[in-house]
Amino acid sequence: MKKRLFYFSLLLMVSLPMAQAEIYKWVDDNGQVHYSEKAPDKKRAAKEIHLPKHTPQATPVSPAQRRQKRDNLLRAFDEERNLRKQARAKKEHDEARNRRNCMRARDRLKNYERASVLYDLNEKGERVYYSDAQRNQAEANLRNQISKWCD
């Protein structure tokens, strides 16, 4: 049984190159072009098309070239991963800065709104009180900062 299977598979392998189908090209009465594996009837002229026998060959790659390609690919993956990591770290840093600035601006505005008077210290350490216009301007600046930092 094993001998028969061996001879059958050997015969199949030998006959494989001969099993390539022929392709015919012909034109029908309406002028339409047809392609088929069977020749049309004898009234029509058919042209047999020979396809080139081409077996694609991969260019041989040495183990050193394969390692070099692998190393280049791994290096590119590492660079991409590092860029994504840096972008994520920058985004987290910016978000933390925005949260911190938002909280400070809101706290300062609450303090300004609760205070009966506002003042700054001059070079001598003396209090310089805000006028109503200066106070309104300072509160407006804080509201602008809140809209900027608190999305």
C-alpha positions in Angstrom: 0.0 0.0 0.0 2.8 2.4 0.9 4.6 1.6 -2.4 1.5 2.4 -4.4 1.1 5.7 -2.6 4.8 6.6 -3.2 4.5 5.8 -6.9 1.3 7.6 -7.3 2.7 10.8 -5.6 5.9 10.5 -7.7 3.8 10.2 -10.9 1.7 13.2 -9.8 4.8 15.3 -9.2 6.3 14.3 -12.6 3.1 15.1 -14.5 2.5 18.4 -12.7 4.5 20.6 -15.1 2.7 19.1 -18.1 -0.7 19.8 -16.5 -0.6 23.5 -17.4 -3.9 24.4 -19.1 -3.9 25.9 -22.6 -5.7 29.2 -23.0 -7.5 30.3 -26.2 -8.6 33.7 -27.3 -11.3 34.1 -29.9 -13.9 36.6 -31.1 -17.6 35.8 -31.5 -20.0 37.0 -34.2 -20.8 40.2 -32.2 -17.1 41.1 -32.0 -16.7 40.3 -28.3 -13.4 38.8 -27.2 -13.5 35.6 -25.2 -10.9 33.7 -23.3 -11.4 30.0 -22.4 -9.5 26.8 -21.7 -11.3 24.9 -24.4 -11.0 25.7 -28.1 -14.1 27.0 -29.7 -15.9 25.2 -32.5 -13.9 24.7 -35.7 -15.8 27.6 -37.5 -14.1 30.2 -35.4 -10.5 31.1 -35.5 -8.9 30.8 -32.1 -5.4 31.9 -31.1 -3.7 29.9 -28.4 -2.1 32.1 -25.8 1.2 30.9 -24.2 1.7 32.3 -20.8 5.3 32.6 -19.7 6.4 30.0 -17.2 7.7 32.1 -14.4 8.5 31.0 -11.0 9.1 33.9 -8.7 12.5 33.7 -7.0 13.1 35.5 -3.8 16.5 37.1 -3.6 18.6 35.1 -1.1 19.2 37.0 2.2 22.2 36.2 4.3 21.8 35.7 8.1 23.7 39.0 8.6 21.3 40.9 6.3 18.3 39.3 8.1 19.7 40.3 11.5 20.3 43.9 10.2 16.8 44.1 8.9 15.4 42.8 12.2 17.6 45.2 14.2 16.4 48.2 12.0 12.8 47.2 12.5 13.2 46.8 16.3 15.0 50.2 16.5 12.2 51.8 14.5 9.6 50.3 16.9 11.6 51.5 19.9 11.8 55.0 18.5 8.1 55.1 17.8 7.3 53.7 21.3 9.6 56.4 22.8 7.9 59.1 20.8 4.5 58.0 22.0 5.8 57.8 25.6 7.2 61.3 25.4 4.0 62.7 23.9 1.9 61.0 26.6 4.3 62.4 29.3 4.1 65.9 27.8 0.3 65.7 27.7 0.1 64.5 31.3 2.5 67.3 32.4 0.4 70.0 30.5 -2.8 68.6 32.0 -1.4 68.8 35.5 -0.1 72.3 34.9 -3.6 73.4 33.7 -5.3 71.8 36.7 -2.9 73.5 39.1 -3.3 76.9 37.4 -7.0 76.5 37.2 -7.3 75.8 40.9 -5.0 78.7 41.8 -7.0 81.2 39.7 -10.3 80.0 41.1 -9.1 80.2 44.7 -7.7 83.7 44.1 -11.0 84.9 42.5 -12.9 83.5 45.5 -10.6 85.4 47.8 -10.9 88.6 45.8 -14.7 88.4 45.8 -14.8 87.8 49.6 -12.4 90.5 50.5 -13.8 93.9 51.4 -10.6 95.7 50.1 -7.7 94.6 47.9 -4.2 95.9 48.1 -0.6 95.3 46.9 2.6 96.1 48.7 5.0 98.7 47.2 8.8 98.7 47.4 8.7 100.0 51.0 6.3 97.3 52.1 3.4 99.7 52.4 -0.1 98.8 51.4 -1.4 100.4 48.1 -5.2 99.9 48.0 -7.0 99.1 44.7 -9.6 101.4 43.4 -13.0 100.0 42.2 -11.8 100.0 38.6 -8.5 98.3 39.5 -10.4 95.7 41.5 -12.9 95.0 38.6 -9.9 94.7 36.2 -8.1 92.2 38.6 -11.3 90.1 38.9 -11.8 90.2 35.1 -8.1 89.1 34.6 -8.7 86.1 37.0 -11.9 85.2 35.1 -9.9 85.2 31.8 -7.3 83.0 33.4 -10.0 80.6 34.6 -11.4 80.3 31.1 -7.9 79.7 29.8 -6.8 77.1 32.3 -10.1 75.4 33.2 -11.5 73.8 30.0 
